[in-house]
Amino acid sequence: MHMLLRFLLIFLQKNFLPKAALREVTKVQMRVFPIDLDFLMHVNNGMYFSFMDFGRIDMIFRNGTFDVCQKNGWYGVVAGEMIKFRRSLKLWDKFTIETRVRGYDEKYFFIEQRFILKGELMSTGMVKIRFLKKKGGSVHPTEITSLLKDLPANEIDKLGDEWFAFEKKYLG
């Protein structure tokens, strides 16, 4: 329920957020609340993925992807994600999630998300996103990028190969 309240806050602010190009890093500030903690009194590992959702929602509101998808009957789904933890976030920490599109291939967008606390990198996550049509079928990434401005440099060649090699080796 607390995640729903955070989502509503971001959604209500969406028309007032500064616009960003698809190539830009977007930043959203959040705070750690007691409900985000595990029994060791730091942010539960699963909460990081939920926080990352908010960073991506903020990004798509700012860069126009949300509006393009709404207009065309498209929606994004997470196809894979991974995270590396460096340091723990603790109660009441006010941190920033930096989100950026690293690139895309024939099927997916690859998103990098970084958790920053007082200038220090706390963790980094990578997310693989696929867009689908509400009426069925998938959306090629270039269908989306053709409707947006200021595209990112597509860094996917090496990143995509590494991601798929990891999946094939460890996840079957």
C-alpha positions in Angstrom: 0.0 0.0 0.0 2.8 2.4 0.8 4.2 1.9 -2.7 0.8 2.9 -4.2 0.9 6.2 -2.2 4.4 6.9 -3.6 3.2 6.1 -7.1 0.2 8.5 -6.7 2.5 11.3 -5.6 4.7 10.8 -8.7 1.7 10.5 -11.0 0.1 13.7 -9.6 3.4 15.6 -10.2 3.9 14.3 -13.7 2.6 17.4 -15.5 4.9 19.7 -13.4 8.1 17.7 -13.8 10.8 19.3 -15.9 11.0 17.6 -19.3 14.0 15.5 -20.3 15.3 14.0 -23.5 15.4 10.3 -23.9 19.2 10.6 -23.8 19.3 12.5 -20.5 19.8 11.1 -17.0 16.7 11.7 -14.9 16.9 12.0 -11.1 14.3 11.4 -8.5 14.7 11.8 -4.7 13.3 9.4 -2.3 13.5 8.7 1.4 13.8 5.4 3.3 10.8 4.8 5.6 10.5 2.1 8.3 8.3 -0.1 6.1 11.2 -0.3 3.5 13.5 -2.0 6.0 14.2 -5.7 6.7 15.1 -7.3 10.0 18.7 -6.1 9.7 17.4 -2.5 9.7 18.5 -1.6 6.2 16.5 -1.4 2.9 15.2 -4.8 2.0 16.8 -6.1 -1.2 13.5 -6.4 -2.9 12.6 -2.8 -2.2 15.5 -1.7 -4.4 13.6 -3.1 -7.4 10.4 -1.2 -6.3 12.4 2.0 -6.0 13.8 1.4 -9.5 10.3 1.2 -10.8 9.7 4.8 -9.5 12.9 6.0 -11.2 11.7 4.5 -14.5 8.2 5.9 -14.1 9.7 9.4 -13.4 11.9 9.0 -16.5 9.1 8.0 -18.9 6.9 10.9 -17.6 9.8 13.4 -18.2 11.0 12.1 -21.6 7.6 11.7 -23.2 7.6 7.9 -23.5 4.5 7.6 -21.3 2.5 9.9 -23.5 3.7 8.2 -26.7 2.7 4.8 -25.2 -0.7 6.0 -24.0 -1.5 7.5 -27.4 -0.5 4.3 -29.3 -1.9 1.7 -26.9 1.5 0.4 -25.8 2.9 -0.5 -22.4 6.3 -1.5 -21.0 7.1 -4.7 -19.1 10.3 -5.6 -17.2 11.9 -8.6 -19.0 14.9 -8.9 -16.7 16.7 -7.0 -14.0 19.8 -7.3 -11.9 21.4 -5.2 -9.2 24.8 -4.9 -7.4 24.9 -3.6 -3.9 27.8 -1.6 -2.6 26.5 0.0 0.6 23.2 -0.2 2.5 20.5 2.4 2.6 19.2 3.0 6.1 16.2 4.5 7.9 15.5 8.1 6.9 18.3 8.2 4.2 17.3 10.7 1.5 18.8 9.3 -1.7 18.6 9.9 -5.4 17.9 7.4 -8.2 19.6 8.3 -11.4 18.0 6.6 -14.5 19.2 6.6 -18.0 18.6 4.6 -21.2 21.8 2.8 -22.2 20.5 1.6 -25.5 18.2 -0.8 -27.3 18.3 -3.7 -29.6 15.7 -5.4 -31.9 13.5 -6.2 -28.9 14.5 -4.4 -25.7 15.5 -1.2 -24.1 18.3 -1.4 -21.5 18.1 1.0 -18.6 20.8 1.8 -16.0 19.8 3.0 -12.5 22.1 4.2 -9.8 21.3 4.8 -6.1 23.3 7.8 -4.8 23.5 8.9 -1.2 25.4 12.1 -0.4 27.4 11.8 -3.6 28.3 8.1 -3.0 27.2 5.3 -5.2 25.2 2.8 -3.1 24.0 0.4 -5.8 23.6 0.0 -9.5 20.8 -1.8 -11.3 20.2 -2.8 -14.9 16.8 -3.4 -16.4 15.7 -4.9 -19.7 12.4 -3.5 -20.9 10.1 -4.7 -23.7 7.1 -2.8 -25.0 3.9 -4.5 -25.9 0.7 -3.6 -27.7 -2.5 -3.7 -25.7 -4.1 -5.4 -28.8 -1.3 -8.0 -28.9 2.2 -8.2 -30.3 5.3 -6.3 -29.5 6.6 -2.8 -30.3 10.0 -2.5 -32.0 12.1 0.0 -30.1 12.6 2.1 -33.2 8.8 2.6 -33.3 9.1 4.4 -30.0 12.4 6.2 -30.6 11.1 7.5 -34.0 8.4 9.5 -32.0 10.8 10.9 -29.4 13.6 13.5 -29.7 17.2 13.6 -28.7 17.9 9.9 -28.8 20.7 8.4 -26.6 23.9 7.0 -28.0 23.1 3.3 -28.4 25.6 1.6 -26.2 23.9 -1.8 -26.6 26.3 -3.7 -28.8 28.6 -4.9 -26.0 26.0 -4.6 -23.2 23.4 -6.7 -25.0 25.9 -9.4 -25.8 27.0 -9.6 -22.2 23.5 -9.6 -20.8 22.4 -12.5 -23.1 25.6 -14.4 -22.5 24.9 -14.2 -18.7 21.3 -15.3 -19.1 22.2 -18.2 -21.3 25.0 -19.4 -19.0 23.2 -19.0 -15.6 19.5 -18.8 -16.2 18.9 -21.2 -19.0 
